Amino acid sequence: MKRIVFSILFIIPFLAGCEKEDSQDLQLLYIREVAWNSLSSQQRASVISDWNKALVSETRYEEKTAYSVTFHTKDDALLGPIIVYVDATTFVVLGYGLRM
């Protein structure tokens, strides 16, 4: 009986934590997808890493809370990565980072 109670007390918090993590992973994937879909075919062709693993960071863009999504390209050494800013509330693309 003690084992069952201990098992339940151990497993429930673990499962609750997994659900929150899965939800956050899905949100990050959606943010990446919004950013990816905003790129031109030429920009997409230059991306060298898997777009599903692009770096997503919270930031500010034109006084709005946003996410920056960074896609590394074959031209990073010359121009820098492609950075797409996505609104944190509406998930609409706000703009792009300047590439030199």
JOMOCOR-V771673 format. One line per field, one symbol per residue. burial: + if it has 9 or more other C-alpha atoms within 8 Angstrom, else -. A space follows every 10 residues. Layout:
BEGIN
burial: ???
END
This chain:
BEGIN
burial: ---------- ---------- -------++- ++++++--+- ---+-++-+- +--+-+---+ +---++++++ +++-++---+ +++++++--- +-++------
END
